[in-house]
Amino acid sequence: MQDTSTYESPFCTRYASKEMQYIFSADKKFTTWRRLWVALARAEMKLGLPVTEEQVAELEANIDNIDYACAAEREKLVRHDVMAHVYTYGQVCPKAAGIIHLGATSCYVGDNTDVIIMRDALELVRRKLVTVISQLSEFAEEYKSMPALAYTHLQPAQLTTVGKRATLWINELLMDLDELEYRISRLKLLGSKGTTGTQASFKELFGGDSAKIKELERMIAEEMGFDAVVPVSGQTYSRKADTQVLNSLSNIAQSAMKFANDMRILQNFKEMEEPFEKNQIGSSAMPYKRNPMRCERITALARYLMIDTLNPAFTAGTQWFERTLDDSANKRISVAEGFLACDAILNIMINVTSGLVVYPKIIRRRVMAELPFMASENIMMDAVRKGGNRQELHEKIRTYAMQAGKRVKEEGLDNNLIELILEDPSFGLKREDIEAVLVPENYTGRSSEQVDEFIAEYVKPVLEKYADLTHEQAEINV
C-alpha cells in the first residue's frame, strides 16, 4: 500500500522511467562504491601493495551484499557516509576489512561514482533521443509531399509540407545528439587523486614510484569502462563537468519545447494532434475537449530542466580552491532531477511521436483559404502573358487582396480574391486558368526533395549507427 503521509517526488510517481530512477538509486550508488573499492584493491595488489587475491575475491563476492541498516546506524555515530559504508563492507568482508579504501579519500568513491552514473544516464538519454529521431523521420518521409501553411511571425507566409516541418524538429534533435555524444566521449573519471589532488597518500604507499601511481589510475579507469582520468584536480573533479552535462540535457529540453509548442498550435488549428486515447478525458467540465496535455507536460518539464542548469553553474563558480562542500547537497538534487526531467520529456516525446495524428482535409482547407494571396503573382503573370499591363494588374491585385482580407477578417466570410479577379475583364482570365494556378503542390518549393536529402544524408547514418537503439519503448503513467 502506498504511503500517502510523506512527500514523494513527482518524477518518481508520475514522470521518470524505472530505469532512470534506478541509475540514481541508493543501490546503484553504493554497489558502484564497492565496485570502485574492488578496482582499487585489485590494482594495488597487482602493483605490489600488501593486498591478497583472497581479499580482492572476498570484496568482489560481497558487492551486492549491503546491510543498509548497519550503514545508517554507523553513519549516525560517525557522521560520515563513506566511512559508514567502509565499516559496513568490512563487516561482511572480515579478511579484507583492513585494506578497503587504502590510500583513498571520500571523493574516490563519491566523485568517480557520480561520473559513472552520469555516463550511464547519458547513454539512456541517447537511446531515447535516437528513438524520437527515428519516429519523426518516418513521419517526415510519410508526409514529405503534403502541402501545409508555413508561418513567419505566426502569420501565414508561403507553403511548406507537413514532412518538411518535421525535419526542422529532427534537425535540432540531431544537434542535441551531437552534443550528447561529445559529452559521453569526453567524460573522465576523477581517478585516485587524494585529499587535495596531489596523490600524496599514494606516493607514500608506493614509495615515491610515480609510474605505479599513474598505472593505478589507468587500471581503475579501464576496469570501470573509461579510457582516461582527469589530468589534474583538487579533491574533486571540476564541477564544470556537471554544468556541461546538464547543458546537454537543456539542449534537448529546448528542442522538445519547440516541438511541443508547435504541436500545441497545430492542435489549435486542428491540423495535427498528439495521440488521444479511447477513454481519455480532456476536461472535467467540457467533455468535447481534446487538450494537448502531453505536449503541455513536455513544455512544463522542459522549463524546469532549462532553469535547473543554473544550479551546477553556480556550484562550479563557488568551488573555493581545492573544494568546498557546498556542492554536495545541491548537486545530488540538481543533477539527478535534471536527468529525471530529461528522461520524462523523452518518454512523452516517444509516446507522442509514435502516434501523431494528421488531418489532411483541414490542412488542405486552410491552405486553399490562403493560397489565392500566395498565388497572386502567378495569376498576374498569366494575365500579362494574355496581354495585360503588369503595373496596372499589380495595383488591381493589391486592391482586391485588401478587399478580400477585410471581408475575411471583418465580416467572417470566405476569401473572394479569385472572384474579384474573374469579374475584372482586364485580367482576361477564365476560372479554369486560375484553377490551374491554384495547385498547392506547385508552391512548396524543394520541400519534398529536402526531406529526402536530409534523411538520406543526415538521419539515416545516425539510425544505422544506432540501429539497436531505435525501438525504445516508453510508458507514461498519466
C-alpha positions as CSV (number, residue, x, y, z in Angstrom):
1,M,0.0,0.0,0.0
2,Q,1.3,3.4,-0.9
3,D,2.4,5.7,1.9
4,T,0.5,8.9,1.4
5,S,1.7,10.7,4.5
6,T,5.1,11.8,3.2
7,Y,6.3,13.8,0.2
8,E,7.2,11.8,-2.9
9,S,8.9,13.3,-6.0
10,P,6.5,13.5,-9.0
11,F,9.5,12.4,-11.1
12,C,9.3,9.0,-9.3
13,T,5.5,8.7,-9.1
14,R,4.4,10.2,-12.4
15,Y,7.1,11.0,-14.9
16,A,10.5,9.3,-15.0
17,S,11.1,5.7,-16.0
18,K,12.1,3.0,-13.6
19,E,15.3,2.6,-15.5
20,M,16.4,6.2,-15.0
21,Q,15.3,6.1,-11.4
22,Y,17.4,3.0,-10.8
23,I,20.5,4.8,-12.1
24,F,20.1,7.4,-9.4
25,S,19.1,4.9,-6.7
26,A,20.9,4.0,-3.5
27,D,21.6,0.5,-4.8
28,K,23.3,1.8,-7.9
29,K,25.3,4.3,-5.9
30,F,26.6,2.0,-3.2
31,T,27.2,-1.0,-5.3
32,T,29.3,1.3,-7.6
33,W,31.2,2.4,-4.5
34,R,32.0,-1.2,-3.8
35,R,33.0,-1.9,-7.4
36,L,35.4,1.0,-7.1
37,W,36.9,-0.3,-3.9
38,V,37.3,-3.7,-5.6
39,A,39.1,-2.0,-8.6
40,L,41.3,-0.1,-6.2
41,A,42.2,-3.2,-4.2
42,R,42.9,-5.2,-7.4
43,A,45.1,-2.6,-8.9
44,E,47.0,-2.1,-5.6
45,M,47.5,-5.9,-5.4
46,K,48.9,-6.1,-9.0
47,L,51.2,-3.2,-8.3
48,G,52.8,-4.9,-5.3
49,L,51.0,-3.5,-2.3
50,P,50.1,-5.9,0.6
51,V,46.7,-6.8,-0.8
52,T,46.0,-10.5,-1.5
53,E,43.9,-12.2,-4.1
54,E,41.8,-13.7,-1.3
55,Q,40.9,-10.2,-0.1
56,V,40.0,-9.0,-3.5
57,A,37.8,-12.1,-4.1
58,E,36.1,-11.5,-0.8
59,L,35.3,-7.9,-1.7
60,E,34.1,-8.9,-5.1
61,A,31.8,-11.6,-3.8
62,N,30.0,-9.1,-1.5
63,I,29.5,-6.2,-3.8
64,D,25.7,-6.6,-3.6
65,N,25.6,-7.7,0.0
66,I,24.8,-4.3,1.5
67,D,23.4,-4.0,5.0
68,Y,21.7,-0.6,4.8
69,A,20.5,-0.7,8.4
70,C,24.1,-1.2,9.6
71,A,25.4,1.6,7.3
72,A,22.6,4.0,8.6
73,E,23.4,3.2,12.2
74,R,27.1,3.7,11.7
75,E,26.6,7.0,9.9
76,K,24.6,8.3,12.9
77,L,27.6,7.5,15.0
78,V,30.4,8.8,12.9
79,R,28.6,11.4,10.8
80,H,30.4,10.3,7.6
81,D,28.7,8.3,4.9
82,V,31.8,6.9,3.2
83,M,33.3,5.7,6.5
84,A,30.0,4.2,7.5
85,H,30.0,2.2,4.3
86,V,33.6,1.2,4.6
87,Y,32.7,-0.2,8.1
88,T,29.6,-1.9,6.7
89,Y,31.6,-3.5,3.9
90,G,34.2,-4.7,6.3
91,Q,31.6,-6.4,8.4
92,V,30.9,-8.9,5.6
93,C,34.5,-8.9,4.4
94,P,36.5,-9.5,7.6
95,K,39.6,-10.7,5.7
96,A,39.6,-7.6,3.5
97,A,38.4,-5.0,6.1
98,G,41.8,-3.6,6.7
99,I,42.6,-2.8,3.1
100,I,39.3,-1.3,2.0
101,H,39.7,2.3,0.7
102,L,43.5,2.0,1.1
103,G,45.1,5.4,0.3
104,A,41.8,6.9,-1.0
105,T,39.8,9.9,0.1
106,S,36.0,10.1,0.1
107,C,35.9,11.6,-3.4
108,Y,37.5,8.5,-4.8
109,V,34.2,6.7,-4.4
110,G,31.9,9.7,-4.4
111,D,33.1,11.6,-7.4
112,N,34.0,8.5,-9.5
113,T,30.6,7.1,-8.9
114,D,29.0,10.4,-9.9
115,V,30.8,10.3,-13.2
116,I,29.8,6.6,-13.8
117,I,26.2,7.4,-13.0
118,M,26.2,10.4,-15.4
119,R,27.7,8.3,-18.1
120,D,25.1,5.5,-17.7
121,A,22.3,8.1,-17.6
122,L,23.6,9.9,-20.7
123,E,23.6,6.6,-22.5
124,L,19.9,6.0,-21.6
125,V,19.1,9.5,-22.7
126,R,20.8,8.8,-26.0
127,R,18.8,5.6,-26.6
128,K,15.5,7.5,-26.1
129,L,16.6,10.5,-28.2
130,V,17.5,8.2,-31.1
131,T,14.1,6.6,-30.9
132,V,12.4,10.0,-31.1
133,I,14.6,10.9,-34.1
134,S,13.7,7.6,-35.8
135,Q,9.9,8.0,-35.3
136,L,9.9,11.6,-36.5
137,S,12.0,10.6,-39.6
138,E,9.3,8.0,-40.5
139,F,6.7,10.7,-40.1
140,A,8.7,13.2,-42.3
141,E,9.0,10.6,-45.1
142,E,5.3,9.8,-45.0
143,Y,4.2,13.4,-45.2
144,K,7.1,14.9,-47.2
145,S,4.8,16.0,-50.1
146,M,1.7,17.1,-48.2
147,P,1.4,20.9,-48.6
148,A,0.8,22.9,-45.5
149,L,0.8,26.5,-44.5
150,A,4.2,27.8,-43.3
151,Y,4.4,30.7,-40.9
152,T,6.6,33.6,-40.1
153,H,5.6,35.7,-37.0
154,L,2.8,33.1,-36.7
155,Q,1.2,34.6,-39.7
156,P,0.7,32.6,-42.9
157,A,3.6,33.1,-45.2
158,Q,4.2,30.6,-48.0
159,L,3.7,26.9,-48.2
160,T,5.8,24.1,-46.9
161,T,5.0,20.5,-46.4
162,V,4.0,18.6,-43.2
163,G,7.1,16.4,-43.6
164,K,9.4,19.3,-44.2
165,R,8.3,20.9,-41.0
166,A,9.1,17.7,-39.2
167,T,12.7,17.9,-40.4
168,L,13.1,21.2,-38.5
169,W,12.3,19.3,-35.3
170,I,14.6,16.4,-36.2
171,N,17.5,18.7,-37.2
172,E,17.5,20.3,-33.7
173,L,17.4,16.8,-32.1
174,L,20.4,15.8,-34.2
175,M,22.3,18.8,-32.9
176,D,21.4,17.7,-29.4
177,L,22.6,14.2,-30.2
178,D,25.9,15.5,-31.4
179,E,26.4,17.4,-28.2
180,L,25.3,14.4,-26.2
181,E,27.8,12.1,-27.9
182,Y,30.6,14.6,-27.4
183,R,29.8,14.8,-23.7
184,I,29.8,11.0,-23.3
185,S,33.1,10.7,-25.2
186,R,34.8,13.4,-23.0
187,L,33.7,12.1,-19.6
188,K,36.7,11.1,-17.5
189,L,36.9,9.5,-14.0
190,L,38.4,11.5,-11.2
191,G,40.8,8.6,-10.6
192,S,42.7,8.4,-7.3
193,K,43.9,11.9,-6.6
194,G,43.9,12.0,-2.8
195,T,42.8,14.7,-0.4
196,T,43.8,17.8,-2.3
197,G,44.6,16.3,-5.7
198,T,48.3,15.8,-5.1
199,Q,48.2,12.0,-4.7
200,A,50.4,12.4,-1.6
201,S,48.9,9.3,0.1
202,F,49.7,7.1,-2.9
203,K,53.2,8.5,-3.2
204,E,53.6,7.3,0.4
205,L,52.1,3.9,-0.4
206,F,54.2,3.3,-3.5
207,G,57.4,4.7,-2.0
208,G,57.5,7.6,-4.4
209,D,57.1,5.5,-7.6
210,S,55.1,7.8,-9.9
211,A,54.9,5.3,-12.7
212,K,52.9,2.9,-10.4
213,I,50.7,5.7,-9.2
214,K,49.8,6.6,-12.8
215,E,49.3,2.9,-13.7
216,L,47.0,2.5,-10.7
217,E,44.7,5.2,-12.2
218,R,44.9,3.7,-15.6
219,M,43.9,0.2,-14.3
220,I,41.0,1.6,-12.3
221,A,39.7,3.6,-15.2
222,E,39.9,0.5,-17.5
223,E,38.0,-1.7,-15.1
224,M,35.3,0.9,-14.7
225,G,34.9,1.3,-18.5
226,F,36.8,4.6,-19.1
227,D,39.8,5.4,-21.2
228,A,41.2,8.2,-19.1
229,V,41.1,10.1,-15.8
230,V,41.1,13.9,-15.4
231,P,44.6,15.2,-15.8
232,V,44.6,17.4,-12.7
233,S,42.1,18.1,-9.9
234,G,41.7,19.4,-6.4
235,Q,39.9,17.0,-4.1
236,T,37.0,16.7,-6.7
237,Y,36.7,16.7,-10.4
238,S,35.9,20.1,-11.8
239,R,32.3,20.9,-11.2
240,K,32.2,22.4,-14.7
241,A,31.7,18.8,-15.8
242,D,28.3,18.8,-14.2
243,T,27.5,22.1,-15.9
244,Q,28.4,20.8,-19.3
245,V,26.4,17.6,-18.8
246,L,23.3,19.4,-17.7
247,N,23.7,21.9,-20.5
248,S,23.5,19.0,-23.0
249,L,20.2,17.9,-21.3
250,S,19.0,21.5,-21.5
251,N,19.6,21.4,-25.3
252,I,17.2,18.5,-25.5
253,A,14.7,20.4,-23.4
254,Q,14.8,23.4,-25.7
255,S,14.2,21.2,-28.8
256,A,11.4,19.3,-27.1
257,M,9.7,22.6,-26.0
258,K,9.9,23.9,-29.6
259,F,8.3,20.7,-30.9
260,A,5.7,20.6,-28.2
261,N,4.7,24.3,-28.7
262,D,4.4,23.8,-32.5
263,M,2.2,20.8,-31.8
264,R,0.0,22.7,-29.4
265,I,-0.5,25.4,-32.0
266,L,-1.2,22.8,-34.8
267,Q,-3.7,21.1,-32.5
268,N,-5.5,24.5,-32.0
269,F,-5.5,24.8,-35.9
270,K,-7.0,21.3,-36.0
271,E,-4.3,20.3,-38.5
272,M,-2.5,17.8,-36.2
273,E,-2.9,16.2,-32.8
274,E,-1.0,14.3,-30.3
275,P,-2.4,10.8,-29.6
276,F,-5.8,10.8,-27.7
277,E,-6.7,7.6,-26.0
278,K,-10.1,6.0,-26.2
279,N,-11.0,6.7,-22.5
280,Q,-9.0,9.9,-22.1
281,I,-10.8,12.8,-20.6
282,G,-9.9,16.2,-22.0
283,S,-11.7,18.4,-19.4
284,S,-13.7,17.8,-16.2
285,A,-16.2,20.5,-17.3
286,M,-16.1,20.3,-21.1
287,P,-16.5,16.8,-22.4
288,Y,-15.8,17.7,-26.0
289,K,-12.3,19.0,-25.4
290,R,-9.1,17.2,-26.7
291,N,-6.4,19.1,-24.8
292,P,-2.7,18.7,-25.9
293,M,-1.9,17.6,-22.4
294,R,1.2,15.6,-23.2
295,C,2.8,18.4,-25.2
296,E,1.9,20.8,-22.4
297,R,3.7,18.5,-20.0
298,I,6.8,18.4,-22.2
299,T,6.7,22.2,-22.1
300,A,6.4,22.3,-18.3
301,L,9.2,19.8,-17.7
302,A,11.4,21.5,-20.3
303,R,11.1,24.8,-18.5
304,Y,12.1,23.1,-15.2
305,L,15.1,21.5,-16.8
306,M,16.4,24.6,-18.5
307,I,16.2,26.5,-15.2
308,D,17.9,23.6,-13.4
309,T,21.1,24.2,-15.4
310,L,21.8,27.3,-13.3
311,N,22.4,25.0,-10.2
312,P,25.6,23.4,-11.4
313,A,26.7,26.7,-13.0
314,F,26.6,28.4,-9.6
315,T,28.2,25.4,-7.9
316,A,31.1,25.4,-10.4
317,G,31.7,29.1,-9.8
318,T,31.8,28.8,-6.0
319,Q,34.2,25.9,-5.5
320,W,37.0,27.6,-3.4
321,F,40.5,26.4,-4.1
322,E,40.7,22.6,-4.0
323,R,37.0,22.2,-2.9
324,T,34.2,23.2,-0.6
325,L,31.3,21.1,0.5
326,D,28.5,23.5,-0.7
327,D,28.4,21.5,-3.9
328,S,27.2,18.2,-2.4
329,A,23.6,18.9,-1.3
330,N,22.9,20.9,-4.4
331,K,24.4,18.5,-6.9
332,R,22.8,15.4,-5.6
333,I,19.4,17.1,-6.2
334,S,20.1,19.1,-9.4
335,V,22.0,16.5,-11.4
336,A,19.7,13.7,-10.5
337,E,16.5,15.7,-11.1
338,G,17.9,17.1,-14.3
339,F,18.3,13.6,-15.7
340,L,14.9,12.5,-14.4
341,A,13.3,15.5,-16.1
342,C,15.0,14.8,-19.4
343,D,14.0,11.2,-19.2
344,A,10.4,12.2,-18.6
345,I,10.4,14.6,-21.5
346,L,11.8,11.9,-23.9
347,N,9.3,9.3,-22.6
348,I,6.5,11.7,-23.5
349,M,8.1,12.5,-26.9
350,I,8.4,8.8,-27.7
351,N,4.7,8.4,-26.9
352,V,3.6,11.4,-28.9
353,T,5.8,10.9,-32.0
354,S,4.7,7.2,-32.2
355,G,1.1,8.3,-32.9
356,L,0.9,11.7,-34.4
357,V,-2.5,12.4,-35.9
358,V,-2.7,14.3,-39.2
359,Y,-6.0,15.8,-40.6
360,P,-5.3,16.2,-44.4
361,K,-8.6,17.8,-45.2
362,I,-8.3,20.5,-42.6
363,I,-4.7,21.2,-43.7
364,R,-5.9,21.4,-47.4
365,R,-8.8,23.7,-46.5
366,R,-6.5,26.1,-44.6
367,V,-4.1,26.1,-47.5
368,M,-6.8,26.8,-50.0
369,A,-8.1,29.7,-47.9
370,E,-4.7,31.4,-48.1
371,L,-3.5,30.2,-51.5
372,P,-5.1,32.9,-53.6
373,F,-3.0,35.5,-51.8
374,M,0.2,33.4,-52.3
375,A,-0.7,32.7,-56.0
376,S,-1.4,36.3,-56.9
377,E,1.9,36.9,-58.6
378,N,1.5,33.8,-60.7
379,I,-2.1,34.8,-61.6
380,M,-0.8,38.3,-62.6
381,M,2.0,36.8,-64.8
382,D,-0.6,34.7,-66.6
383,A,-2.7,37.8,-67.2
384,V,0.4,39.6,-68.6
385,R,1.0,36.8,-71.0
386,K,-2.5,37.3,-72.3
387,G,-1.8,41.0,-73.0
388,G,-2.4,42.7,-69.6
389,N,-0.3,45.6,-68.2
390,R,1.9,44.3,-65.4
391,Q,1.9,47.6,-63.3
392,E,-1.9,48.1,-63.7
393,L,-2.7,44.5,-62.8
394,H,-0.3,44.6,-59.8
395,E,-2.2,47.5,-58.4
396,K,-5.6,45.9,-59.0
397,I,-4.5,42.7,-57.3
398,R,-3.2,44.6,-54.4
399,T,-6.5,46.5,-54.0
400,Y,-8.5,43.3,-54.4
401,A,-6.3,41.5,-51.9
402,M,-7.0,44.2,-49.3
403,Q,-10.7,44.0,-50.0
404,A,-10.7,40.2,-49.7
405,G,-8.7,40.3,-46.5
406,K,-11.1,42.8,-45.0
407,R,-14.0,40.6,-45.9
408,V,-12.4,37.6,-44.2
409,K,-11.4,39.4,-41.0
410,E,-14.2,41.9,-40.5
411,E,-17.2,40.0,-42.0
412,G,-16.1,36.5,-41.3
413,L,-16.7,35.5,-45.0
414,D,-14.7,33.4,-47.4
415,N,-11.7,34.7,-49.3
416,N,-13.2,36.1,-52.6
417,L,-10.0,37.3,-54.2
418,I,-10.4,34.9,-57.1
419,E,-14.0,36.0,-57.8
420,L,-12.9,39.7,-57.8
421,I,-10.2,38.9,-60.4
422,L,-12.5,36.8,-62.6
423,E,-15.1,39.7,-62.6
424,D,-12.4,42.1,-63.9
425,P,-12.1,41.8,-67.7
426,S,-8.7,43.5,-67.7
427,F,-7.2,40.2,-66.4
428,G,-8.6,38.2,-69.3
429,L,-8.7,35.0,-67.3
430,K,-11.2,32.2,-67.1
431,R,-11.9,30.1,-64.0
432,E,-10.0,27.2,-65.4
433,D,-7.0,29.4,-66.0
434,I,-6.9,30.4,-62.3
435,E,-7.7,26.9,-61.0
436,A,-4.7,25.7,-63.0
437,V,-2.6,28.1,-60.9
438,L,-4.2,27.2,-57.6
439,V,-2.4,23.8,-57.1
440,P,-0.8,23.8,-53.7
441,E,1.9,21.3,-54.7
442,N,3.3,23.9,-57.0
443,Y,4.1,26.2,-54.2
444,T,6.1,24.0,-51.8
445,G,9.5,24.6,-53.5
446,R,12.0,21.9,-52.8
447,S,10.3,20.7,-49.6
448,S,9.9,17.1,-50.7
449,E,13.4,16.9,-52.1
450,Q,14.8,18.5,-49.0
451,V,13.2,15.8,-46.8
452,D,14.7,13.0,-48.9
453,E,18.1,14.6,-48.9
454,F,18.1,15.4,-45.2
455,I,17.0,11.9,-44.2
456,A,19.5,10.2,-46.6
457,E,22.5,12.4,-45.7
458,Y,22.0,13.2,-42.0
459,V,19.3,11.0,-40.4
460,K,20.0,7.5,-41.9
461,P,23.7,7.5,-40.9
462,V,22.7,8.1,-37.3
463,L,19.9,5.5,-37.4
464,E,22.3,3.0,-38.9
465,K,24.9,3.7,-36.3
466,Y,22.4,3.2,-33.5
467,A,20.3,0.5,-35.2
468,D,19.9,-1.3,-32.0
469,L,18.5,1.8,-30.2
470,T,15.6,2.8,-32.4
471,H,12.9,0.7,-30.7
472,E,12.9,2.1,-27.2
473,Q,9.5,1.8,-25.6
474,A,8.2,4.4,-23.1
475,E,5.3,4.0,-20.9
476,I,3.8,7.2,-19.4
477,N,1.7,7.0,-16.3
478,V,-0.6,10.0,-16.8
